[in-house]
Amino acid sequence: MLETFTSATNSPYDDAPFRSRLSFDLDVDICVVGAGLAGLTVALEAARLGASVAVLEGRHVGWNASGHQLGTVMPGYSLPIGDLIERVGLDDARELWAMSKEGADYVRAAATEEAMPGIALTEGALEVSNVDVGEMLISRLQTLSEDFETEVEGWQLDRVRDQLGTARYFHGIYYPRAFQIDGRKYIHGLAVLARRAGARIFEDTPVVSIDSSGIRKRIVTPSARLRASHIVLTGNVHLGTPLRRLSETLLPVWRYAAVTEPLGDRLGEILAFKGSVVDSDGIDHFRIVDGDRLMWASPETTWDARPRRFGPVIQRRIATIFPQLGKVPIADVFGGAVGVTVHGMPQIGQLRKGLWVASGFGRQGLNTSAMAGQVIARSILWGEDRWKLFSPFELVWAGGVTGRVAGHLIGLWGRGHSAAAGALARYREGARVRERVREARLAEANRQAGTRPPRRPPGEPRPVRPQPPRSA
Ligand SMILES: Cc1cc2nc3c(=O)[nH]c(=O)nc-3n(C[C@H](O)[C@H](O)[C@H](O)COP(=O)(O)OP(=O)(O)OC[C@H]3O[C@@H](n4cnc5c(N)ncnc54)[C@H](O)[C@@H]3O)c2cc1C
């Protein structure tokens, strides 16, 4: 049973068995800073390839976004595909997209019931449009399937509405190869796999400074020192003092989600689709969990707020999209900070010899962090250089406090714009329906009129009707 209104820091899922703090000096090949999705994937892959690895986590495994996400695994990045092509050209965009698919395949291969009991993998995700843009949908489908070799299906309005039981959405793109897992089990499962592969994970061990100048780099924590040939920074927006200038290239966006109490059979009667649903404006993201609960992410802030504040907001959001459900009881609210870059692509690569970064995965971190972990481990141990494909996406300062205010305003504008565009699209749809009814009525009236004698021209005397014979 889920605890009512838990926050990011006291969720009942945060019971990872890696509690030891680093209290002795250590020498390793690779030191990973941060035990989120990115850090643990780097650690797992590097340990599998034979390196000695230490992961230093300031709080505990999955403390931030990685332990508080919805578990939807889709191809691609936070940056829309059209913008990606515009930025790097079709060939590199295809290669980057293929890497994002490899990331999704990596998660699928790791998230098996044997390796991670209860991971509950289910297939298929649907991206729905708030507005009626049929032509754009066709061109996007072509781009995805022909240029980017991604399995997709276009769903017409009737099918979307039939499956989702709401009139809020128009068309949809169905990704049969996308899937969802229990996101919280996945992060702890990754930690178990990394430890089994030989990586050592230390919790409650914040890295306070690093000296990356020499061949052997030095890492300082409050109670121990480390030396390593490579440091991988995966601290996301919380990295802080070890490299503040790097954290400042990320805009922190706190995203909040809720899980409802069991809603019974009526949920399945309304919402037939069992995969994840995301809207193309990136506002709502939901799916059914545990058979009859809704898990729903939507509100965002650019400051750290208590997740429980957002229970009523999500309740209202659910009632807006599914008025049939009304005000649903909320069992759990959680949230975490995602790192958003100015260009919308993750930060993956080598900052200087032996100093690596994997951060800024935004709202789509499962496939992208898995890919980053694999790419960085192979770059360090096999000398691969695919990370260079990310070089066009430089480290750009995210604007500090001004950036956060701007980010908040842009977020508000985006939501307002999406709501207005959605309302306008639904109004137009209603107007089209009313117009069709009016036309049908007119056609019917004309049809009936066609069976009557033609109309008398103005001024012409009224014809004398033959009188029926008088009855006796
Ligand atoms: C509500 C919500 C729903 C989401 N749903 C999805 C989804 O369905 N699908 C999807 O793909 N993505 C989703 N995401 C996004 C995804 O969760 C993130 O992109 C991803 O978790 C980022 O992982 P990370 O490892 O980069 O960062 P984090 O999870 O932030 O991990 C960084 C870790 O580094 C540690 N750290 C930082 N600094 C230091 C230091 N100096 N010393 C030691 N440790 C340090 C932190 O304590 C933290 O544990 C969601 C996010 C949220 C918030």
The ligand as an SDF file (V2000), in Angstrom:
LIG
                    3D

 53 58  0  0  0  0  0  0  0  0999 V2000
    8.0580   13.0390  -11.9510 C   0  0  0  0  0  0  0  0  0  0  0  0
    9.0600   12.5770  -12.9770 C   0  0  0  0  0  0  0  0  0  0  0  0
    8.6810   11.6450  -13.9240 C   0  0  0  0  0  0  0  0  0  0  0  0
    9.6110   11.2160  -14.8840 C   0  0  0  0  0  0  0  0  0  0  0  0
    9.2110   10.2490  -15.7440 N   0  0  0  0  0  0  0  0  0  0  0  0
   10.0920    9.8000  -16.6670 C   0  0  0  0  0  0  0  0  0  0  0  0
    9.7220    8.7400  -17.5350 C   0  0  0  0  0  0  0  0  0  0  0  0
    8.6340    8.1770  -17.4300 O   0  0  0  0  0  0  0  0  0  0  0  0
   10.6210    8.3490  -18.4800 N   0  0  0  0  0  0  0  0  0  0  0  0
   11.8490    8.9320  -18.5950 C   0  0  0  0  0  0  0  0  0  0  0  0
   12.6140    8.5330  -19.4960 O   0  0  0  0  0  0  0  0  0  0  0  0
   12.2490    9.9140  -17.7540 N   0  0  0  0  0  0  0  0  0  0  0  0
   11.4050   10.3650  -16.7910 C   0  0  0  0  0  0  0  0  0  0  0  0
   11.7980   11.3480  -15.9290 N   0  0  0  0  0  0  0  0  0  0  0  0
   13.1410   11.9570  -16.0890 C   0  0  0  0  0  0  0  0  0  0  0  0
   14.2250   11.0980  -15.4320 C   0  0  0  0  0  0  0  0  0  0  0  0
   13.7910   10.7010  -14.1570 O   0  0  0  0  0  0  0  0  0  0  0  0
   15.5250   11.8880  -15.3010 C   0  0  0  0  0  0  0  0  0  0  0  0
   15.9110   12.3930  -16.5490 O   0  0  0  0  0  0  0  0  0  0  0  0
   16.6580   10.9810  -14.7990 C   0  0  0  0  0  0  0  0  0  0  0  0
   16.2810   10.3550  -13.6180 O   0  0  0  0  0  0  0  0  0  0  0  0
   17.9430   11.7680  -14.5590 C   0  0  0  0  0  0  0  0  0  0  0  0
   18.8970   10.8810  -14.0160 O   0  0  0  0  0  0  0  0  0  0  0  0
   20.3250   11.3710  -13.5390 P   0  0  0  0  0  0  0  0  0  0  0  0
   21.0880   10.1790  -13.1350 O   0  0  0  0  0  0  0  0  0  0  0  0
   20.9140   12.2620  -14.5610 O   0  0  0  0  0  0  0  0  0  0  0  0
   20.0680   12.3540  -12.3080 O   0  0  0  0  0  0  0  0  0  0  0  0
   19.5450   12.2070  -10.8110 P   0  0  0  0  0  0  0  0  0  0  0  0
   18.4180   11.2650  -10.6960 O   0  0  0  0  0  0  0  0  0  0  0  0
   19.2950   13.6010  -10.3730 O   0  0  0  0  0  0  0  0  0  0  0  0
   20.7690   11.6060  -10.0120 O   0  0  0  0  0  0  0  0  0  0  0  0
   21.8680   12.3870   -9.6240 C   0  0  0  0  0  0  0  0  0  0  0  0
   22.3950   11.8600   -8.3060 C   0  0  0  0  0  0  0  0  0  0  0  0
   23.6570   12.4810   -8.0550 O   0  0  0  0  0  0  0  0  0  0  0  0
   23.7700   12.7540   -6.6710 C   0  0  0  0  0  0  0  0  0  0  0  0
   24.7490   13.8450   -6.4960 N   0  0  0  0  0  0  0  0  0  0  0  0
   24.6930   15.0960   -6.9880 C   0  0  0  0  0  0  0  0  0  0  0  0
   25.7730   15.7960   -6.6260 N   0  0  0  0  0  0  0  0  0  0  0  0
   26.5370   14.9820   -5.8970 C   0  0  0  0  0  0  0  0  0  0  0  0
   27.7910   15.1540   -5.2210 C   0  0  0  0  0  0  0  0  0  0  0  0
   28.4530   16.3130   -5.2560 N   0  0  0  0  0  0  0  0  0  0  0  0
   28.2970   14.0930   -4.5470 N   0  0  0  0  0  0  0  0  0  0  0  0
   27.6540   12.8930   -4.5150 C   0  0  0  0  0  0  0  0  0  0  0  0
   26.4580   12.7010   -5.1100 N   0  0  0  0  0  0  0  0  0  0  0  0
   25.9060   13.7270   -5.8060 C   0  0  0  0  0  0  0  0  0  0  0  0
   22.3530   13.1660   -6.2760 C   0  0  0  0  0  0  0  0  0  0  0  0
   22.1670   12.9940   -4.8710 O   0  0  0  0  0  0  0  0  0  0  0  0
   21.5000   12.2160   -7.1220 C   0  0  0  0  0  0  0  0  0  0  0  0
   21.1610   11.0490   -6.4330 O   0  0  0  0  0  0  0  0  0  0  0  0
   10.9170   11.7690  -14.9310 C   0  0  0  0  0  0  0  0  0  0  0  0
   11.2980   12.7000  -13.9740 C   0  0  0  0  0  0  0  0  0  0  0  0
   10.3900   13.0920  -12.9930 C   0  0  0  0  0  0  0  0  0  0  0  0
   10.8320   14.0530  -11.9400 C   0  0  0  0  0  0  0  0  0  0  0  0
  1  2  1  0
  2  3  1  0
  2 52  2  0
  3  4  2  0
  4  5  1  0
  4 50  1  0
  5  6  2  0
  6  7  1  0
  6 13  1  0
  7  8  2  0
  7  9  1  0
  9 10  1  0
 10 11  2  0
 10 12  1  0
 12 13  2  0
 13 14  1  0
 14 15  1  0
 14 50  1  0
 15 16  1  0
 16 17  1  0
 16 18  1  0
 18 19  1  0
 18 20  1  0
 20 21  1  0
 20 22  1  0
 22 23  1  0
 23 24  1  0
 24 25  2  0
 24 26  1  0
 24 27  1  0
 27 28  1  0
 28 29  2  0
 28 30  1  0
 28 31  1  0
 31 32  1  0
 32 33  1  0
 33 34  1  0
 33 48  1  0
 34 35  1  0
 35 36  1  0
 35 46  1  0
 36 37  1  0
 36 45  1  0
 37 38  2  0
 38 39  1  0
 39 40  1  0
 39 45  2  0
 40 41  1  0
 40 42  2  0
 42 43  1  0
 43 44  2  0
 44 45  1  0
 46 47  1  0
 46 48  1  0
 48 49  1  0
 50 51  2  0
 51 52  1  0
 52 53  1  0
M  END
$$$$
